Amino acid sequence: MCERCNPLGLKQPASSQAHGTVFLGIVIAVVGLALLGRFAMAGIGPFTGQVVSVVSDPPNLVVTLTVHNDGSRVGSTTCRVFDAADSAQGSASAFVVSPDVPPGGSISFSKQVGELGTAIRSLQVECSQP
């Protein structure tokens, strides 16, 4: 080590000094990434979804959804489609990703889902927040 980095003339840095420096670097990196993620996702959502139609297309169902973005920036969301009569988290459900939804706007789209069988029934949708 150079004289400037080691003014006390130690043979090597203390292990607590080396580990402390690495730990501090990791903490700063995690906080920086969290802030970057927060700013990147700001203004997207919340999203609300509605099931428009359900059509049998064996061995699947074709579900048409309308998703509305209440945010100020364009974004997409993941929606869980499930049987309205059985809304428990463990019940059969399908997850679909929406196309980009404009800020303050809505978009309708159809997806084939195989997880819910072929019987036409009343379905509900929950769209997650980014």
C-alpha positions in Angstrom: 0.0 0.0 0.0 1.1 3.5 -0.6 2.0 6.0 2.2 -1.2 8.1 1.5 -3.5 5.0 1.8 -1.7 3.6 4.9 -0.5 6.5 7.1 0.0 4.3 10.1 2.3 1.9 8.3 0.1 -1.1 8.9 1.2 -4.3 7.1 -2.4 -4.7 5.7 -5.8 -3.2 6.2 -7.8 -4.6 9.1 -10.4 -7.2 8.1 -13.2 -5.1 9.7 -12.0 -2.1 7.5 -12.1 -4.1 4.3 -15.4 -5.8 5.1 -16.9 -2.5 6.2 -16.0 -0.9 3.0 -17.5 -3.7 0.9 -20.7 -3.7 3.0 -21.0 0.1 2.6 -20.6 -0.3 -1.1 -23.3 -2.9 -1.3 -25.7 -0.8 0.8 -25.2 2.2 -1.4 -25.7 0.1 -4.5 -29.0 -1.4 -3.2 -30.4 2.0 -2.2 -29.3 3.5 -5.5 -31.1 0.7 -7.5 -34.2 1.1 -5.3 -34.4 4.8 -6.0 -33.7 4.2 -9.7 -36.5 1.6 -9.9 -38.9 4.0 -8.0 -38.3 6.8 -10.4 -38.6 4.5 -13.4 -42.0 3.2 -12.3 -43.4 6.6 -11.0 -46.6 7.6 -12.8 -47.5 4.1 -14.1 -50.8 2.8 -12.8 -52.8 2.0 -10.8 -54.6 -0.3 -13.2 -58.2 -1.5 -13.1 -59.5 -4.4 -15.2 -62.8 -5.7 -16.3 -63.8 -8.9 -18.1 -65.7 -8.0 -21.3 -66.4 -11.5 -22.7 -65.6 -15.1 -22.3 -65.8 -17.5 -25.3 -65.1 -21.2 -25.3 -62.4 -22.3 -27.8 -61.6 -25.9 -26.7 -59.3 -26.7 -25.0 -59.1 -23.1 -23.9 -61.2 -20.1 -23.1 -60.7 -16.8 -24.9 -61.1 -14.0 -22.4 -61.5 -10.3 -23.5 -60.4 -7.8 -21.0 -60.5 -4.0 -20.7 -57.6 -2.5 -18.7 -57.6 1.2 -17.6 -54.4 3.0 -16.6 -55.1 5.8 -14.0 -51.4 6.9 -14.1 -49.7 9.7 -16.0 -47.3 7.4 -18.0 -47.8 4.5 -20.4 -47.3 1.1 -19.0 -48.5 -2.6 -18.9 -49.7 -4.8 -16.1 -50.2 -8.4 -15.2 -53.8 -9.4 -14.5 -55.1 -12.5 -12.7 -58.3 -13.9 -14.2 -60.3 -16.2 -12.0 -63.7 -17.7 -11.4 -66.0 -15.2 -9.8 -67.6 -17.9 -7.6 -64.2 -19.0 -6.2 -62.1 -15.9 -5.5 -59.6 -17.6 -3.0 -56.0 -17.1 -3.8 -55.4 -20.8 -4.2 -58.2 -21.3 -6.8 -57.5 -21.9 -10.5 -56.5 -18.7 -12.2 -54.7 -17.5 -15.3 -52.2 -14.7 -15.5 -52.2 -12.5 -18.6 -49.9 -9.5 -19.4 -51.6 -6.5 -21.0 -50.2 -4.6 -23.9 -49.1 -1.0 -23.2 -51.9 1.1 -21.8 -51.8 4.9 -22.5 -51.9 7.2 -19.5 -55.4 7.9 -18.4 -56.7 5.6 -21.1 -58.0 2.1 -21.6 -57.3 -0.8 -23.9 -59.2 -4.0 -24.8 -57.5 -7.2 -25.7 -58.2 -10.9 -25.9 -56.1 -13.8 -24.6 -56.4 -17.6 -24.7 -56.2 -19.1 -21.3 -55.9 -22.9 -20.7 -55.8 -22.9 -16.9 -59.6 -22.3 -16.5 -60.9 -25.1 -18.7 -63.5 -24.7 -21.4 -66.7 -24.0 -19.5 -68.1 -20.5 -20.0 -68.8 -18.9 -16.7 -68.5 -15.6 -14.9 -64.9 -14.5 -14.5 -63.3 -11.7 -12.6 -60.0 -9.9 -13.0 -57.5 -8.3 -10.7 -54.6 -6.2 -12.2 -51.5 -5.7 -10.2 -49.8 -2.4 -9.5 -46.2 -2.0 -10.8 
